[in-house]
């Protein structure tokens, strides 16, 4: 079985325990507004990167 590196939360940069999922962490540790802001920031960054190419 291949090794899966630990996942880091993109909002708080916490390294999650190997038995936790990012979804579980986001729902339990962050508000919907924090998650939405992160999603919007990543989306906007990707859009700007595509426009500059």
N, C-alpha and C positions, 0 to 999 in steps of 0.2 A: 504494500500500500504506500503510495507516495506521501511524502511529508507535506502538510499544509501549514504554511507560516501563519502566525497569529494575525488577526485582523485588527486594524487600527481605526477607531471612530474618526471620521473626517471632521466632526464638529469639535470634540473635546480632546482629540488625539490620544485618548486612553487606549491602551492595548487590551483587547478583550481576552478573557480566559478561553482556552481552547474549546470548552463545552458551551460557549455562548455564541449566538448569531448576532450579526450586525443589526438585523431587524429587531430582535428582542431588546438589544441595548438601546436603540433609538426610541422605541416605544416606551421603555421603562425609565429612561434617563433624560430625555429631551422633550421639550414642548413641541407641539405641532408647528408653532411659529419658527422655532430654531431649525427644524428639519426643512421647512419650506424655504427659509432664507438660504440654507446650504444648497438645496436643490436649485434654486433660482440662480445662485452665484455660479454654480458649475455649468448650468445651461447657458448662461450669458457668456461665460468664459469660452465655452466650446463654440458658440455662435461667432464671437469676435475672432477666434482663431481661424475658423473657416473663411470668414470674410477677408482676412489678411493673406490668405494663401493664393 
